[in-house]
Amino acid sequence: MKNHRTLCRLALMVSAGAVAAGCNSTAIRVGGAPEASVKNCVAAASREFRVPASSIVADKGTTPRDGVYTINLRVGPQGRAAICTTDENSAVLGVVHSRRQE
């Protein structure tokens, strides 16, 4: 019976460790934007520009005001610049091509 309790305690500690590790995962964050905002921007840009999501890279981002995130994207094989804006709920407000700053 003692071995069974020890085994249960060990299983519980491993489970708790796995949950804690999940909470500290390295999520995709760009310029402070939540991971969901980045993913939604990539999906929206994929639809808007008719390219595969795999060809879109989240470059950098900013938070111009509380609850609004601006994410710079590189779209397609040419890496065309685009900007995506999301709200605090990660809903995409807009995606547009932008001119490169030189």
Buried (B, 14 or more C-beta within 10 A) or exposed (E): EEEEEEEEEEEEEEEEEEEEEEEEEEEEBBBEBBBBBBBBBBBBBBEBBEBEEEBBEBBEBBEEEEEBBBBBBBBBEEBBBBBBBBEEEBEBEEBEEEEEEE
